[in-house]
Amino acid sequence: MQLANKTVLVAGAGGLLGSHLVKALLDAGAKVLAADLDVTLLASKLGRLGVDNASAMLELRALDITQEGDVKALFASADLDGAVNTTYPRNSRYGAHFFDVSLDSFNENLSLHLGSAFLFTQQCAAYFQARQRPFSLVNLSSIYGVIAPRFSVYEDTPMTMPVEYAAIKSAIVHLTKYVVAYVKDSRFRANSVSPGGLRDGQPPAFLAAYQGQSHGKGMLDVDDILGSILFLLSDASAYVTGQNLTIDDGFSL
C-alpha cells in the first residue's frame, strides 16, 4: 500500500503495534509524526526495529494523550493527512478480575482510555474542520469490543479479560461511527480496526486454547494487523468510513 505524499500521526508510537506501524508507514513512503510519552524510549524502540530516527521522513514528539492541552498543541503544530490512535492508558489496578474491580478503578480506566480516545477523535475532527482537507482517522478497538469474551481461553492461567477493556473497546467502535455521522463530509473518514489477540509472551496454555478457537493461526503477529490500517489511511479506501474491520482469523465467528 503506497502512502507517498501523506503525513500520518501515530499516537502511542512506542508500543508494540505503534512502533511496527511507524516502520510500515515509512516503508510505504509516508512521512510519520510519531508521538508517545517518552521520546527517548520511543527512539530506542524504533531503533531496534531498524528505523532511522534521523530520517527527514520521521519526527518524534512527546505526547500525553490524557492531557487536553498536549493533544490540542500537537494538532495545532502539525500538518497531517491522517492519524492512528494506538495508545492504551490505564491505571496500576487495571487487569483485575470482575469482582475485584472497584467502581473508582473502573471509572478511572474509562476516563483514561475512553476519555483520551474521545479527545483524540474530537481533535482529529476539529483539525479537519479548520483545514478543510481530506483526513483519515483510524481508532483501535478489539474483537472484545464486538463479541462477548471467551473466558474459557483464560482457564489454567492467571489472566482474565478485563471488564474495562470490553466496555472501552465497544464504545470506541460507536464513537468512531458517531464522529463521521456528526461531521458528515466524505473528505473526513474515521474507521476502527478490531484485532484479535496479538502474540506478546502469553503463557503456552493460553496460546493453545486461543488457537483452538481460531481457524488455525491463533494469536496474531503484530504485522498481521498493519495492512488493514495502511489500507484505511490510503486513497484505496476512499469512501470507506464509519466501519469496523475485524482481523482475527475467524476467532469471533
N, C-alpha and C positions, 0 to 999 in steps of 0.2 A: 504494500500500500504506500503510494507516494504522497508525501506531505510537504514537498518543496514549497517555499514561499509562505509557509504558515508558521505562526509563533504560538506555542501552546504552554500554558501554565500547568505544572504538575504540583499540586499541594500534597504534602506527605511524601516527598521525593526520596526520603531516606529510608522508607520502609521496604519490605520485601517486594510488593507489587510496584510501588512508586519508583524505586531505583531501576528495576528492569524496564519499566515503561519509559523512563528517561532515555535509556540506551536505545530502545526500539524506535523512539521518536527521532532521535538523532540519526540513526541508521536509515530512516525513511526520508531524511532530508529536511526535517523540521528544525526550527530554532526553538530552544526549550528554556523556559524560566522555571527552574527547579527550586522549590521552597520547602523548608522544614524548620523545626525549632532550633537545631544546632547545625550551623553551616559547616563547621569543622568535621563533625561526624558524617554529614551528608557528603562532603567532598571525599572522605575516606571510603565510604560505601561505594560511591560511583567509581572511584579509582580502582577498587578491587574488581569491578566488573569490566575494566578496560576502557572506561570513559575518560577522555582528555578534558580535565577540568579547566584547562586554559583555552579551550576552543572558543572561537568567536561565536559559535552557534549555541553556546550554553552560558546561562547566567544563574548563579546561585544566590538565593535570598533567604534571610531569616524570616520565619512566619510562625506566629502562634494563632492558629485558626480559631481558637476560642475567644480571641480578643477582637472586638469590633473595630477598634482603631487600627490594629495591624492589618486586618483584611482590607479595609477601605483604603488605607495608604498604599497597599500593594497594587490594587486595581487603579488607583489614581496615577501611578507612575509607570504603568505597563502599556504595551502595545500588542494586543492579543487577537488571535483568531479562534481560540478555543481554550478550554480548561478541563482538567480532570481532578476530582477530589478523591484521593486515596487515603486520607487521614483516618485515624482511629483513636481519638482521645477518650480516655477512661480513667476512673479513679483506682486507688490501690485495692479496693474491695471488690472490683469487678471480677466476675467469673464464679461467684458463689452459687451453690445450689439454690433452687427456687425458694424453699422455706427458710433459707439463711439470708435472704436479701432483705435488707431493711428498706423502708419507704424512703428515707433520706438518701441512701445509696442509689436506689433506683432512680429517683428524681435527679440526682447529681449526674449520673451517667447519661440520662436522656438530655439533660441540659448541655453537657459537654459534647456529645456526639451528634445527636439530632439537632441541637441548637446551632452548632457550628455548621452543620450541613445546610440548615436554613439560611444562615448568614452568608455562606459562600454562594449558594444558589441565588439568593436575593441580589448579591453584588454582581454576579455574572449578568443577571437581567438588567440591572441598573447600568452596567458598563455598556451593554448593547443599546439601551435606550439613549444613552448620552452620545454614542458614536455612530449609531445607525449603519453598522457594517455587519456582514454575516459573522455569526458566532455559534460555536458548538460546545455545549457543556455535557460532560459525562460524569454521572454520580455512580458510586459503588454501593450496590445493595448486596444481596446474597440469596442463595436458594432458600434460606430460612427466613427471608422476607417474603417468600412466595408460598411455601408449604410449611406445615407443622413439623417440628423437629422429629427426627428418627432417633429417639432416645436409646433404642436397642444397640446402636453402634458404639455407645459410650460405656456399655456394661463391661466389667472387669478392668476398668481404667479409672483414674482419679478425675477424669474430665467430665464436663457437662456442657450443655448448650445454654448459655446464659439467657435468662428471660429478657434482660435489657437489649441484648443483641437482636432478638426476634422482633421486639417492639420497634426498635430504631430502624432496622433494615426494611421492614414492611412500610414504615412511614416514609422512608426515603423514596421508595417507588412512587408513592402517591404525591409526595412533594414535587417530584420531577414532572409528573403529569400536570399538577396544579400550575406550575410556573409557565409552561408552554401554553396552557389554556388561557392564563391571565395575560401574557404578553401578546399572544395571537398574531404573530408575524413570522412568516415562513423563513425569514432570514435568521431568526433566533431559534436554535434547536437545542433541546435538552432530552437526554435519554439516560437510562440507567443500565448497568450491567450487573447480573446476578451470578457470580461464580459459584461452583461447587467448592468443596474444601480444597485448600491448597496445601501441598506437602511441605511440612516445615518441622521435621523432627518429632512427629507424633509417635506414640507407642505402637509397637507392632500389632497388638491385639486390636487397637482401633483401626489401623490401616487395613487389616484383613476384613474386619466387619464392614467397614465403609466400602471396600471393593466389592463385597458381596451384594451391595445394594445398587451398584453401578452396572454398566454394560461391559465392563472389563478393565477400563483404565483405573478406576478407583480414584483416590485423591489426585488432583490435577497438579501439574507443574506450573509455575507462575507464567512461563512462556505460552502456555495453552490459552491464556486469557487475553494476551496482548493484541492479537489480530482483530478481535471484535472491537476493542477500544480504538485502535487505529482506523478501522472502518468508520466508526461513528464520528471521528474527528475529520474525516476526509470528505471530499466532494462526491465520492462514490455513494455516500449515504444521504445525499440531498433529499429533503422532504421526509426523511425518517425522523420522527420527533414524538416525544411523549411515550416512547416504547421502552420495554424492559427486556433485554436479551439475556437468556439463561444459558450458561455454558457449564454443563455438569455431567456429561457422558450418561445422560438418562437417569441420574440419581433421583430426580424429582418426579419421574413418571409413576 
